[in-house]
Amino acid sequence: MPYRALLGQLQWVARCSRPDIMAAVSVLSRFCTTYGPEHFMALKQVVRYLKGTKEYELELRTASVPGGGGTGPSRPLPLSIYTDSDYAGCKVTRRSTSGIAVFLCGSLVIFSSMIQKSVSLSTTEAEIIAMSEGAREVKYVLNVLDSLVDICRPVPMYCDNQGAIHLATNYVNNSRSKHIEVRNMYIRELIKAKDTEALYTGTDDNTADIMTKPLALPIFRVHRERLGIMNLPRGDQ
């Protein structure tokens, strides 16, 4: 099967039900016109991984909906978002990769792995870019859901970089950070409007990490489970 045809199928699988392969597919999609034998081998490795985990499915945890199944008034639904970035991970362009994972009532509803549009000069800048992209997702989800259900506000947005959180929540105007001030201001506007709040989480607890780069198998499995991808017994379906 041609490289691009197989890649397209894997992109469809990743976006529909297997976010655990999103980072790998995102990297391999950068070589659609310049792929070599090593890229084809990596693509086949993703296929072998899917074959070995074909019983795994993306679980939507409806039982965690507050007030679900009751007769009383429903409570606001919890929404949370995790953002992360590697640093200069692309060896060709030295651009960083942003990862985003959005959870509604504990279930994964939006996820992405995308290379950033410009080269970041520091890990903090790369994380700020990821946070600003996550903030846009927060605004989008709130705009969509506000007419349907109540959402708990402010929406927690988790990041594992203290410097990025400090820049996003405090006015800092100097030559080192001015070039990312526009992104900071967007995040601050949402924080001021009580739409979101920037919170710290450890790297091992940041589920969006799985969207940015290859991980060691133990932590990969932890984040895969946190995404809701599990080997569900057939009798529970």
trRosetta pair geometry for C-beta under 8 A, 3 or more apart (Angstrom, degrees):
i j d omega theta_ij theta_ji phi_ij phi_ji
1 5 5.3 -118 173 86 97 119
1 6 4.8 112 111 -58 122 103
2 5 4.5 84 65 8 91 109
2 6 6.9 -170 87 -5 45 87
3 6 6.2 -66 -153 40 26 105
3 7 6.1 25 155 -19 66 113
3 32 7.3 169 115 -140 112 51
3 35 5.0 177 -174 71 166 160
3 39 7.0 41 -144 111 134 111
3 40 5.8 -92 -98 -93 104 90
3 43 6.7 166 -144 -10 79 167
4 7 5.4 -52 -141 39 33 115
4 8 6.2 40 157 -25 65 103
4 32 5.5 62 -100 -152 103 94
5 8 5.8 -51 -151 31 28 113
5 9 6.8 27 152 -16 61 103
6 9 5.8 -54 -154 34 35 111
6 10 6.5 30 151 -15 67 107
6 43 5.7 91 113 160 128 133
6 47 7.4 -52 -172 -61 119 129
7 10 5.7 -58 -149 40 33 109
7 11 6.3 38 152 -24 67 103
7 25 7.1 139 -159 -153 78 86
7 28 6.1 -153 -120 121 113 112
7 29 6.1 142 178 -94 129 72
7 32 6.8 -138 74 -102 163 87
7 43 6.3 -73 -77 -126 80 131
8 11 5.6 -50 -147 32 32 114
8 12 6.6 34 153 -20 63 102
9 12 5.7 -53 -155 32 34 113
9 13 6.6 32 150 -17 65 104
10 13 5.5 -50 -146 37 37 112
10 14 6.1 40 154 -22 67 105
10 21 6.7 -98 -177 131 102 137
10 25 5.1 -166 127 -110 110 119
10 28 7.9 10 85 74 146 139
10 43 7.1 -146 -14 -156 156 89
10 46 5.9 49 -138 119 145 138
10 47 7.3 -95 -85 -72 118 78
10 50 7.9 -147 -122 -34 92 148
11 14 5.7 -53 -145 36 30 112
11 15 6.3 22 160 -13 65 110
11 25 5.5 158 -87 172 63 135
11 29 6.8 71 -81 -82 121 129
12 15 6.2 -61 -145 40 26 104
12 16 6.1 15 161 -13 64 116
13 16 6.1 -67 -142 41 25 104
13 17 6.7 -59 -170 51 61 85
13 18 5.2 0 148 31 90 121
13 21 7.1 11 104 60 106 137
13 50 6.9 9 151 -122 156 149
14 18 5.4 -70 -107 81 43 84
14 19 6.5 85 -174 -104 72 34
14 21 5.0 -113 -98 82 102 93
14 22 4.7 136 -178 -87 121 64
14 25 4.8 -119 -36 19 158 156
15 22 7.7 98 -71 -105 53 102
17 57 6.8 -42 180 -151 121 64
17 58 4.7 -147 -158 3 72 122
18 21 5.2 18 131 17 111 106
18 22 7.8 175 113 -43 65 75
18 50 6.8 3 -145 -113 170 105
18 56 7.8 87 -113 101 97 109
18 58 7.1 -136 -73 -46 40 109
18 229 6.9 74 -130 -116 60 137
19 22 4.9 -14 -161 -24 60 124
19 58 7.3 82 5 -100 94 128
19 101 7.6 110 156 -110 153 102
19 108 6.6 -114 10 154 153 154
19 111 4.5 23 -131 90 141 159
19 210 7.8 86 130 108 94 120
19 211 7.4 -35 172 -88 102 98
19 227 5.5 -149 73 -168 120 144
19 229 7.2 -150 48 -47 82 126
20 210 6.6 -49 -129 163 62 134
20 220 7.7 89 -161 178 106 93
20 223 7.9 142 -117 106 90 91
20 224 4.7 31 -107 -118 132 99
20 227 6.4 -173 -64 50 85 157
20 229 5.4 -77 -30 25 125 167
21 24 5.2 -58 -167 47 69 113
21 25 5.5 67 136 -24 89 107
21 46 5.6 98 -152 -157 126 110
21 49 7.0 152 -94 92 115 131
21 50 6.9 -18 -54 -68 152 101
22 25 5.9 -62 -144 42 28 107
22 26 6.0 33 157 -25 66 109
22 111 6.4 -145 -39 129 168 115
22 112 7.4 -156 176 -154 143 21
22 113 4.4 143 136 4 105 125
22 210 8.0 82 49 124 101 88
22 211 5.7 -17 90 -125 123 81
23 26 5.6 -54 -147 33 28 114
23 27 6.6 27 156 -17 63 103
23 97 7.4 93 -138 144 91 150
23 99 7.2 -18 -84 -96 105 121
23 113 4.8 -151 -89 -140 57 162
23 210 6.5 -140 -18 152 131 55
23 211 5.3 173 -66 -159 98 29
23 212 6.2 -31 -116 37 126 13
23 213 6.4 -108 -173 -28 142 9
23 214 7.2 -178 118 -64 132 47
24 27 6.0 -56 -153 34 30 108
24 28 6.4 20 155 -11 65 111
24 42 7.4 -157 -170 163 104 104
24 46 5.3 168 124 -94 140 121
24 214 7.5 66 -81 -84 87 86
25 28 5.8 -60 -143 43 32 107
25 29 6.2 40 156 -31 66 106
25 46 6.8 111 -69 -148 78 161
25 113 7.9 117 65 65 82 130
26 29 5.8 -52 -149 26 27 114
26 30 7.7 37 151 -29 56 95
26 97 6.9 115 121 -146 138 130
26 113 4.2 -122 -29 107 156 111
26 114 6.7 -127 -145 -87 134 35
26 115 7.2 164 165 -33 110 83
26 211 8.0 58 1 -175 150 73
27 30 6.2 -50 -172 12 38 113
27 97 7.9 -42 -75 -86 84 153
28 31 6.2 -66 -166 37 48 104
28 35 7.9 38 -170 -107 80 119
28 39 6.0 136 -141 -164 88 95
28 42 6.0 -167 -93 105 118 119
28 43 5.7 128 -160 -80 153 87
28 46 7.5 -95 -12 -20 155 146
29 32 6.2 5 -169 -48 54 102
30 90 7.1 -167 -137 -130 171 119
30 92 7.4 179 150 32 133 140
30 115 7.0 69 -83 -30 124 149
31 34 5.2 -93 -151 72 74 78
31 35 4.2 104 137 -81 106 74
31 36 7.7 -74 178 7 136 67
31 39 4.8 -123 100 -119 150 157
32 35 6.8 -5 -127 -29 10 109
35 39 4.0 -115 -151 75 93 146
35 40 6.4 102 156 -46 121 78
36 39 5.6 103 50 8 55 99
36 40 7.4 -110 111 -1 34 92
37 40 5.6 -57 -149 38 36 111
37 41 6.2 37 153 -21 69 105
38 41 5.6 -51 -147 35 33 113
38 42 6.5 35 152 -20 64 104
39 42 5.6 -51 -149 35 34 112
39 43 6.4 39 150 -22 64 103
40 43 5.5 -50 -149 33 34 115
40 44 6.5 33 152 -17 64 103
41 44 5.7 -54 -150 37 33 110
41 45 6.5 40 148 -26 63 102
42 45 5.4 -48 -151 29 35 117
42 46 6.9 40 149 -20 63 97
43 46 5.8 -49 -159 28 36 112
43 47 6.9 36 144 -17 64 102
44 47 5.3 -49 -152 34 42 116
44 48 6.4 44 149 -20 68 101
45 48 5.5 -49 -148 35 35 112
45 49 6.5 41 150 -22 64 101
46 49 5.5 -50 -151 32 33 114
46 50 6.6 33 151 -17 64 103
47 50 5.7 -54 -151 36 33 110
47 51 6.4 34 150 -20 65 105
48 51 5.5 -52 -146 36 34 113
48 52 6.3 30 155 -16 65 107
49 52 5.8 -60 -149 40 29 108
49 53 6.3 -6 161 12 66 112
50 53 6.3 -76 -140 56 28 87
50 54 6.5 64 154 -79 65 74
51 54 5.8 -8 -151 -43 32 112
53 56 4.4 -10 166 5 97 125
53 231 7.6 -109 -156 -79 79 97
55 231 5.0 40 110 -140 108 89
55 232 7.7 -159 158 44 83 56
56 229 5.3 40 166 170 116 91
56 230 6.3 -174 -145 102 81 12
56 231 5.3 -52 -88 -76 70 63
56 232 7.8 102 -140 1 37 75
57 229 7.1 -170 93 -145 20 61
57 230 6.9 -33 58 64 65 61
57 231 8.0 103 13 -115 73 25
57 232 5.3 -51 43 16 114 120
58 108 6.8 -88 -164 60 114 119
58 227 7.4 -62 -126 134 90 96
58 228 5.5 57 -163 105 66 103
58 229 5.6 -30 -92 -91 62 72
59 107 7.5 -118 113 -123 63 94
59 228 4.5 -135 57 179 79 95
59 229 7.4 -180 5 -88 82 20
59 230 5.4 -2 -19 28 128 111
59 232 6.3 138 -80 -67 111 130
60 107 4.6 43 -146 -144 64 143
60 228 7.2 60 -73 173 33 150
61 64 4.6 30 128 4 111 117
61 105 6.7 -153 86 124 91 91
61 106 4.8 -46 68 100 137 113
61 107 4.9 -167 32 -69 77 93
61 228 6.7 -128 -26 -121 100 122
62 65 5.8 -22 -172 -10 56 115
62 68 6.5 176 163 -171 79 161
62 105 7.7 38 -126 118 33 141
62 107 7.6 20 -59 -48 48 145
63 68 7.0 -160 -143 81 27 141
64 68 7.9 59 77 13 23 140
64 105 4.8 151 99 166 98 89
64 106 4.3 -7 98 30 165 134
64 107 7.3 169 52 -31 123 89
65 68 3.5 83 82 -47 107 129
65 74 8.0 -29 156 -148 100 118
65 77 6.8 -31 -143 -117 79 104
65 105 4.8 -7 -89 -144 62 154
66 74 6.7 116 101 -170 83 77
66 75 4.2 -60 129 59 134 111
66 76 7.5 18 61 71 143 37
66 77 6.5 -170 30 -103 103 54
66 78 7.3 99 -20 -11 120 92
66 105 7.4 -142 -6 -117 73 105
67 70 5.0 -90 -165 42 62 122
67 72 6.5 -108 -141 79 108 87
67 73 7.1 -57 -142 113 152 39
67 74 3.9 173 93 -126 148 62
67 75 5.1 155 -24 8 122 80
68 74 7.7 51 -64 -122 48 109
70 74 7.8 150 63 -88 104 67
74 77 7.9 -2 154 -54 116 84
74 149 7.5 -58 108 -146 139 101
74 150 7.6 164 104 35 97 106
75 150 7.6 -100 157 80 34 123
76 149 7.8 129 -140 151 53 88
76 150 4.0 -86 -104 122 79 105
76 151 5.8 52 -171 150 101 6
76 152 4.5 131 121 -65 121 64
76 153 7.8 -85 178 -1 154 68
77 104 6.2 21 148 -171 126 90
77 105 5.5 -57 -163 -57 103 97
77 145 7.8 -94 57 172 130 143
77 149 5.6 27 -1 137 125 133
77 150 6.8 141 7 86 74 60
77 151 5.6 -40 63 -110 84 58
77 152 6.6 -126 86 -9 33 86
78 104 7.6 153 89 -157 55 44
78 105 6.1 115 55 -88 82 45
78 106 7.5 44 81 -34 117 70
78 152 5.0 -2 -102 20 54 137
79 102 7.2 -7 -171 -174 93 94
79 103 7.2 163 -155 87 47 56
79 104 5.4 -11 -106 -105 79 71
79 138 7.8 130 130 -133 127 80
79 141 6.5 163 -159 125 147 140
79 142 7.9 -172 71 -74 167 78
79 145 7.9 165 -69 51 144 162
79 151 5.2 -3 -5 -160 127 114
79 152 6.5 -179 20 50 75 84
79 155 4.9 -37 93 -124 103 112
80 102 7.5 169 90 -154 44 52
80 103 5.0 -8 61 59 89 102
80 155 6.7 -179 -99 -174 35 82
80 156 5.0 -10 -125 67 90 97
80 157 7.8 175 -166 -83 60 36
80 158 7.0 26 177 -12 104 108
81 100 6.8 -16 -170 -165 103 90
81 101 7.0 161 -155 84 56 49
81 102 4.8 -15 -104 -105 89 75
81 103 7.4 -174 -79 20 40 70
81 134 5.2 149 144 -173 132 110
81 137 6.3 147 -128 91 145 120
81 138 5.9 -105 -7 -72 153 95
81 155 6.4 45 2 148 104 116
81 156 7.3 -179 35 97 65 56
81 157 4.9 -12 72 -115 104 75
81 158 7.0 -176 94 21 50 74
81 196 7.7 -33 36 -132 124 125
82 99 7.9 -19 115 116 92 94
82 100 7.2 155 83 -155 59 42
82 101 4.6 -2 53 57 104 98
82 102 8.0 -157 24 -72 65 36
82 103 7.8 41 -6 -7 97 105
82 134 7.8 -122 99 -125 20 142
82 157 7.8 166 -89 -163 22 53
82 158 4.8 -23 -110 65 70 108
82 159 8.0 154 -159 -74 56 43
82 201 7.3 -56 -124 48 100 149
82 206 5.6 155 -168 -162 120 70
82 207 4.8 122 47 52 167 87
82 208 4.0 -169 120 -23 100 104
83 98 7.1 -25 -163 -167 92 95
83 99 7.1 151 -157 84 44 60
83 100 5.6 -6 -105 -104 74 74
83 127 7.5 115 122 -164 105 71
83 130 4.5 151 171 140 107 100
83 131 5.1 146 95 -89 158 52
83 133 7.1 145 -132 69 125 87
83 134 3.8 -91 -71 -41 128 148
83 157 6.4 14 -1 179 114 97
83 158 7.1 167 24 79 67 54
83 159 5.4 -19 70 -90 95 88
83 208 5.5 -20 -130 46 11 174
84 98 7.5 147 83 -158 45 51
84 99 4.6 -13 63 59 92 107
84 127 7.4 -34 -147 -121 37 85
84 130 6.1 -91 82 163 13 160
84 159 7.2 163 -83 -136 56 63
84 160 6.4 19 -110 19 98 109
84 206 5.2 116 -72 148 127 131
84 208 3.9 166 9 100 104 106
84 209 5.0 -89 149 -77 175 54
84 211 6.9 134 60 57 107 96
84 212 5.3 -104 110 -28 105 140
85 96 5.0 44 176 152 111 128
85 97 6.5 167 -149 82 67 45
85 98 5.1 -27 -95 -100 94 59
85 99 6.9 -178 -79 16 41 77
85 116 7.4 27 -138 -44 126 127
85 120 7.7 66 150 -4 146 165
85 123 7.6 165 91 -162 106 67
85 126 4.1 -165 125 145 143 98
85 127 5.1 -152 33 -85 118 50
85 129 6.7 78 -82 67 156 95
85 130 4.0 -151 -46 -36 108 137
85 212 6.0 165 -143 -125 22 139
86 89 3.9 44 103 -48 138 128
86 96 5.5 -170 78 -155 66 86
86 97 5.2 26 29 45 105 91
86 126 7.3 -76 86 159 34 148
86 212 4.5 160 -31 160 91 113
86 213 4.6 96 -76 -44 137 124
87 96 5.5 -26 -120 -104 30 119
87 120 6.9 -99 -139 82 74 124
87 122 7.8 -45 -137 162 125 29
87 123 4.6 -53 -83 -97 137 81
87 126 5.3 -165 -103 13 72 162
88 94 4.4 -13 -150 -166 97 79
88 95 7.2 113 -123 51 47 4
88 96 5.9 -32 -44 -71 32 79
88 119 7.3 36 -103 -153 89 89
88 120 7.1 -129 -56 60 75 88
88 126 7.9 -109 -29 -73 60 144
89 95 7.8 -41 51 94 70 50
89 96 5.9 83 9 -133 90 51
89 97 5.2 -46 49 2 137 105
89 212 7.2 168 -31 166 161 84
89 213 5.7 -137 -125 -91 146 110
90 93 4.8 2 109 50 131 85
90 94 6.1 -115 77 -50 81 11
90 95 4.9 9 33 51 131 74
90 96 7.6 -132 5 -71 91 17
90 97 7.2 120 -39 -47 92 95
90 115 6.1 41 -48 -133 138 127
91 94 7.4 28 -137 -71 19 61
93 115 7.7 75 65 176 136 137
93 119 7.1 -143 152 -78 84 98
94 119 5.5 31 100 -127 95 115
95 115 5.2 73 107 178 126 102
95 116 5.1 -157 179 63 105 82
95 117 7.6 178 -146 59 140 3
95 118 7.0 161 -120 110 107 15
95 119 5.5 -101 -90 -90 66 59
95 120 7.5 92 -148 1 54 80
96 115 7.5 156 92 -153 31 63
96 116 5.0 21 66 10 77 128
96 119 7.9 108 -8 -145 80 44
96 120 5.0 -13 -2 17 128 126
96 126 4.0 16 49 -136 175 125
96 129 7.3 129 73 60 123 136
96 130 8.0 -83 122 -47 122 106
97 113 6.3 12 174 -176 115 84
97 114 6.9 168 -155 87 73 27
97 115 5.3 -46 -100 -98 75 57
97 116 6.9 -146 -92 -14 22 81
97 211 7.7 -152 140 130 109 74
97 212 4.9 153 96 -148 105 69
97 213 6.8 147 58 -56 131 76
98 112 7.5 12 105 106 93 100
98 113 7.5 177 87 -147 52 40
98 114 5.6 -14 58 64 95 79
98 115 7.8 139 15 -128 76 9
98 116 5.8 97 -24 -68 102 89
98 126 7.8 -163 -78 177 78 79
98 129 6.3 -114 -76 113 126 95
98 130 4.0 175 -133 -106 99 85
98 133 5.4 66 158 44 159 152
98 211 7.8 -13 127 117 44 116
98 212 7.2 -54 -171 -101 9 99
99 112 7.2 -179 -146 90 42 57
99 113 5.3 -1 -105 -105 79 76
99 130 6.9 3 40 -144 50 129
99 208 4.0 151 114 171 103 89
99 209 6.7 151 72 -87 154 10
99 210 7.1 156 -168 67 152 46
99 211 2.8 142 -140 82 113 110
99 212 4.1 -96 -22 -50 124 85
100 110 7.0 -28 123 123 109 96
100 111 6.4 177 94 -146 68 43
100 112 4.8 13 48 47 104 91
100 130 7.1 -175 -66 -170 85 87
100 133 6.3 -117 -58 115 135 106
100 134 5.1 179 -120 -93 111 84
100 137 5.9 139 175 -15 147 159
100 208 5.9 -2 -105 -127 16 127
100 211 6.8 -85 26 90 37 167
101 108 6.3 -53 -167 -128 96 104
101 110 7.6 159 -155 91 31 62
101 111 5.0 10 -109 -110 67 93
101 207 5.0 -81 64 105 157 109
101 208 4.7 -155 5 -81 100 77
101 210 8.0 48 -53 50 138 99
101 211 6.6 -177 -47 -24 96 135
101 227 6.8 -102 -141 -108 138 87
102 108 7.3 104 75 -153 51 58
102 109 5.5 -61 101 64 97 86
102 110 3.8 16 41 54 124 99
102 111 7.0 -148 23 -65 72 55
102 137 5.7 -139 -61 147 136 131
102 138 7.9 -177 -115 -79 122 58
102 141 6.4 -175 -178 -57 151 151
103 106 5.8 -1 173 -133 121 15
103 107 6.3 146 -156 65 77 28
103 108 5.8 -43 -98 -88 75 46
103 109 6.8 129 -127 8 24 87
104 107 5.8 -32 68 62 70 86
104 109 4.7 23 8 -17 111 141
104 141 7.7 -161 -71 -168 116 135
106 228 8.0 123 144 -78 76 117
107 228 6.2 51 -138 -80 61 160
108 111 6.0 2 -177 -42 117 119
108 227 5.3 13 -50 -168 151 69
108 228 5.1 -147 4 19 107 126
109 141 7.7 99 99 -121 131 128
110 137 5.9 177 116 -164 150 126
110 141 6.9 -123 -7 -74 144 120
111 211 6.5 -156 -179 -89 99 135
111 227 7.4 25 -85 -139 154 114
112 133 8.0 -108 80 150 134 127
112 211 6.9 72 94 -167 35 143
113 211 4.0 -155 -83 -176 98 88
113 212 6.7 -161 -135 -75 99 37
114 133 7.7 -154 59 -166 123 160
116 119 8.0 137 94 -87 113 20
116 120 6.5 33 85 -33 160 105
116 126 6.9 -134 -22 -136 158 78
116 129 5.3 44 -127 134 133 151
116 130 7.8 -79 -78 -62 117 72
118 129 8.0 -159 54 -107 91 149
120 123 7.6 88 128 -95 131 18
120 125 4.2 174 -159 99 100 108
120 126 3.9 163 81 -66 173 80
120 129 6.4 -120 -83 -2 123 136
121 125 5.5 56 47 18 71 156
122 125 4.7 100 55 4 80 99
122 126 7.1 -142 96 -3 45 86
123 126 5.6 -54 -150 37 36 113
123 127 6.2 34 153 -18 68 107
123 161 6.5 -165 135 -121 100 138
123 163 7.7 94 91 55 90 133
124 127 5.7 -57 -148 38 31 109
124 128 6.3 35 152 -23 65 104
124 161 6.1 174 -110 162 61 135
124 163 4.1 -67 -107 109 123 127
124 164 5.1 -177 -154 -64 70 76
124 167 6.7 103 172 -6 117 140
125 128 5.5 -50 -146 33 33 114
125 129 6.6 36 154 -20 64 101
125 179 7.9 2 -126 88 129 103
125 180 5.4 -159 -131 -58 88 150
126 129 5.8 -52 -154 32 31 112
126 130 6.7 30 149 -16 63 105
127 130 5.5 -52 -149 38 37 113
127 131 6.2 39 151 -21 67 104
127 159 6.0 103 -180 -169 114 123
127 160 7.8 -125 -128 62 133 63
127 161 4.0 -48 -131 33 175 152
127 163 7.5 110 57 76 138 89
127 164 3.7 -102 106 -59 119 155
128 131 5.5 -53 -146 37 32 113
128 132 6.4 33 154 -20 66 103
128 164 4.9 -159 -63 -139 69 99
128 167 6.1 -41 -93 87 126 135
128 168 6.6 179 -125 -63 87 100
128 180 5.1 71 103 169 151 140
128 183 5.5 110 148 105 103 133
128 184 6.5 -34 -159 -70 127 80
128 187 7.9 -112 -159 -14 80 147
129 132 5.8 -53 -148 34 30 110
129 133 6.6 29 153 -15 63 105
129 180 7.4 -93 -58 -136 77 119
129 183 6.3 -64 -97 -140 50 167
130 133 5.8 -56 -151 38 32 110
130 134 6.3 34 150 -19 65 107
130 159 7.5 139 94 -119 111 109
130 208 7.8 135 175 140 131 147
131 134 5.4 -54 -147 39 34 114
131 135 6.3 40 151 -26 66 101
131 157 6.7 101 -148 145 87 130
131 159 5.6 -18 -84 -79 112 141
131 164 5.9 159 -18 161 140 124
131 168 5.9 -76 129 -83 155 150
131 183 7.6 109 77 156 89 113
131 187 5.9 16 132 -96 110 143
131 198 6.8 22 -154 -117 135 119
132 135 5.4 -45 -146 30 34 116
132 136 6.8 39 151 -20 61 98
132 183 3.9 -76 -67 -162 152 103
132 184 7.9 -72 -76 -55 113 30
132 186 5.6 71 -141 72 101 127
132 187 5.8 -96 -94 -50 69 102
133 136 5.7 -47 -155 30 35 113
133 137 6.9 37 146 -18 62 101
134 137 5.5 -52 -154 33 39 113
134 138 6.6 45 147 -23 67 99
134 157 5.6 132 128 -152 128 121
135 138 5.4 -45 -152 29 37 116
135 139 6.6 36 151 -17 65 102
135 157 6.7 -5 -80 -104 69 167
135 186 6.1 142 101 125 146 100
135 187 4.9 -138 -66 -103 157 73
135 190 5.3 -178 -162 16 112 156
135 196 6.2 -143 -125 39 81 161
136 139 5.7 -52 -150 37 35 111
136 140 6.3 37 151 -21 66 106
136 186 7.8 -3 -63 153 83 137
137 140 5.5 -53 -146 36 33 113
137 141 6.2 31 157 -17 67 105
138 141 6.1 -58 -148 37 27 106
138 142 6.3 23 157 -16 64 110
138 155 5.2 179 -143 74 117 145
138 157 6.4 -65 -59 -74 140 121
138 190 6.5 91 90 -171 132 150
138 195 6.2 123 138 144 119 106
138 196 4.9 14 170 -68 167 132
139 142 5.9 -58 -146 39 29 110
139 143 6.3 30 156 -21 64 107
139 190 6.5 -107 -65 -104 102 126
139 195 6.7 30 -89 161 72 153
140 143 5.8 -58 -151 35 28 111
140 144 6.4 22 155 -16 64 108
141 144 5.8 -59 -148 38 32 109
141 145 5.9 6 164 -1 69 116
141 151 7.8 123 128 -108 99 162
141 155 8.0 105 77 -103 125 165
142 145 6.3 -67 -132 49 25 95
142 146 5.6 42 169 -47 66 106
142 151 6.1 -124 -115 53 78 154
142 155 7.3 -127 -63 -27 114 138
142 195 6.1 -77 -36 -152 170 109
143 146 6.3 -36 -133 9 19 116
144 147 7.9 -88 167 30 28 94
144 148 7.6 -13 140 8 64 122
145 148 5.3 -79 -155 49 52 106
145 149 5.5 -41 179 50 98 88
145 151 5.6 81 105 -48 130 124
146 151 7.0 -70 -86 9 64 113
151 155 7.0 -11 151 -74 120 105
152 155 7.2 118 91 -89 75 60
153 194 5.4 74 152 142 118 93
153 195 6.3 -57 -140 -123 115 31
154 191 7.2 39 -145 -135 153 54
154 194 5.0 -123 -71 -173 98 58
154 195 6.1 54 -134 95 85 16
154 196 5.2 119 180 -144 103 7
154 197 4.3 100 103 -23 138 95
155 195 6.5 -17 17 156 100 59
155 196 4.6 -36 63 -105 87 75
155 197 7.4 173 74 18 39 69
156 196 7.4 140 -98 -160 7 73
156 197 5.9 -31 -107 65 55 92
156 199 5.2 -17 -159 10 100 135
157 196 5.0 27 -17 -178 118 123
157 197 6.8 174 23 77 81 38
157 198 5.5 -36 75 -102 101 55
157 199 6.8 144 69 22 45 79
158 199 5.3 -38 -99 78 65 93
158 200 7.4 51 -151 169 73 9
158 201 4.2 16 -170 -3 120 128
158 205 7.9 -88 170 116 146 97
158 206 6.3 -165 128 -116 114 83
158 208 8.0 169 85 3 96 116
159 164 5.6 -100 150 88 148 125
159 165 5.6 176 70 -63 123 96
159 198 6.3 -15 15 -164 119 95
159 199 7.5 143 24 75 71 43
159 200 6.7 -51 74 -110 68 49
159 201 7.1 132 57 29 20 84
159 206 7.5 36 -150 -119 23 131
160 200 7.0 86 -119 -162 35 71
160 201 5.7 -61 -81 80 78 68
160 202 6.2 38 -128 172 107 17
160 203 4.6 104 -175 -81 154 59
160 205 7.8 152 -90 62 114 76
160 206 4.5 -82 -39 -42 123 147
160 209 7.6 17 2 -67 148 110
161 164 4.1 58 95 11 115 113
161 165 6.7 166 92 -12 62 84
162 165 5.7 -57 -149 38 35 112
162 166 6.2 38 153 -23 68 105
162 200 6.1 13 -92 -107 74 133
163 166 5.6 -53 -148 34 31 113
163 167 6.5 27 156 -15 65 105
164 167 5.9 -55 -148 38 32 108
164 168 6.1 27 155 -17 66 112
165 168 5.7 -60 -143 40 29 109
165 169 6.0 2 165 1 66 117
165 198 4.8 173 -136 140 85 121
165 199 7.5 6 -127 -176 135 2
165 200 5.8 -72 -31 -69 165 87
166 169 6.5 -74 -140 48 22 93
166 170 5.6 -25 178 24 65 120
166 172 7.5 46 134 -29 90 140
167 170 6.9 -73 -117 55 18 81
167 172 5.7 -77 -123 35 71 130
167 177 6.0 -154 -131 -151 127 142
167 180 7.3 27 156 99 146 119
167 184 5.5 -93 148 -109 92 127
168 184 5.6 -145 -107 -137 50 77
168 187 4.4 -47 -155 109 105 148
168 188 6.7 -170 179 -59 58 75
168 191 7.5 127 149 -31 92 143
168 198 5.0 106 98 -51 132 167
169 188 7.2 153 -112 -102 31 85
169 191 6.5 -163 -112 -159 77 173
169 198 5.5 -137 -53 51 112 126
171 188 7.8 59 -75 -116 76 159
172 177 5.5 28 108 67 110 155
172 184 7.9 -100 46 -166 87 166
173 177 7.6 -122 -121 76 22 104
173 178 6.8 53 -157 -90 64 88
173 181 7.1 42 -111 -107 73 139
174 177 5.8 59 59 28 78 93
174 178 6.8 -131 88 -40 29 90
175 178 6.0 -32 -129 0 29 119
177 180 5.9 -68 -169 50 67 96
177 181 6.4 97 133 -64 81 82
177 184 7.5 41 163 -33 112 149
178 181 5.2 -25 -154 -20 42 123
180 183 5.2 -42 -176 39 77 114
180 184 6.1 86 126 -26 80 100
181 184 5.2 -55 -148 38 39 117
181 185 6.1 42 154 -26 71 102
182 185 5.8 -51 -149 31 30 111
182 186 6.9 32 151 -20 61 101
183 186 5.8 -51 -154 30 35 112
183 187 6.8 32 151 -14 65 103
184 187 5.9 -60 -155 38 34 108
184 188 6.1 32 151 -20 69 110
185 188 5.4 -54 -143 39 33 113
185 189 6.3 43 154 -28 65 100
186 189 5.8 -48 -152 26 31 114
186 190 7.0 25 153 -12 61 102
187 190 6.0 -60 -158 37 34 107
187 191 6.3 33 148 -18 68 108
187 196 7.7 -79 -159 82 73 127
187 198 6.8 38 171 -56 125 127
188 191 5.4 -54 -145 39 36 113
188 192 6.0 38 155 -22 68 105
189 192 5.7 -53 -146 36 29 111
189 193 6.3 21 155 -12 63 110
190 193 5.7 -59 -144 43 31 108
190 195 4.3 -78 -167 65 83 118
190 196 4.7 17 136 28 117 106
191 194 7.7 35 176 -75 33 27
191 195 7.5 -83 -68 51 21 74
191 196 6.0 -63 -81 79 60 74
191 197 6.0 92 -129 -104 90 50
191 198 6.7 -42 -88 -8 129 92
201 205 4.8 -114 171 94 106 111
201 206 5.2 141 97 -74 114 81
202 205 4.6 75 61 17 85 105
202 206 7.0 -142 95 -23 40 88
203 206 5.7 -50 -145 18 33 116
203 209 6.4 85 -175 -84 73 145
204 219 6.4 -106 -134 -127 82 118
204 222 7.5 0 -178 101 85 155
206 209 4.8 96 95 -32 95 103
207 210 6.5 -34 177 12 57 108
207 223 5.3 148 -140 -145 63 90
207 226 4.7 -132 -107 113 119 132
207 227 6.4 153 -174 -66 122 72
208 211 5.2 -48 -170 29 64 118
208 212 6.9 58 141 -26 78 106
209 212 5.9 -65 -156 29 40 112
209 213 7.6 -47 178 42 71 86
209 215 6.7 83 132 -82 104 133
209 219 7.7 -43 103 150 136 121
209 223 6.2 -121 66 -96 94 152
210 215 6.2 -60 -108 -8 66 141
210 220 6.5 112 -118 -135 104 64
210 223 4.0 175 -47 128 126 143
210 224 6.8 152 -129 -62 158 60
210 227 7.0 -85 62 -45 152 127
215 219 5.0 -107 168 88 124 103
215 220 4.2 158 84 -69 111 86
215 223 7.0 72 48 22 170 136
216 219 5.3 67 65 24 88 101
216 220 6.6 -156 88 -15 36 95
217 220 5.4 -58 -140 36 29 118
217 221 6.3 30 163 -21 65 103
218 221 6.0 -58 -155 32 28 109
218 222 6.7 28 150 -19 63 105
219 222 5.3 -48 -149 33 41 117
219 223 6.4 34 156 -13 69 103
220 223 6.1 -60 -149 42 29 103
220 224 6.1 34 152 -25 65 108
221 224 5.4 -50 -142 33 31 116
221 225 6.5 31 158 -17 63 103
222 225 6.1 -60 -157 35 28 107
222 226 6.5 24 149 -17 63 108
223 226 5.3 -54 -146 38 38 114
223 227 6.5 45 153 -25 66 99
224 227 5.8 -51 -156 29 32 113
224 229 5.0 -68 176 64 84 116
225 228 7.7 62 177 -66 36 15
225 229 6.9 -100 -91 62 30 67
225 230 6.3 62 -128 -83 74 90
232 236 5.6 -111 177 68 100 121
232 237 6.6 105 124 -65 126 89
233 236 4.9 86 71 -1 89 105
234 237 5.8 -41 -163 6 47 117
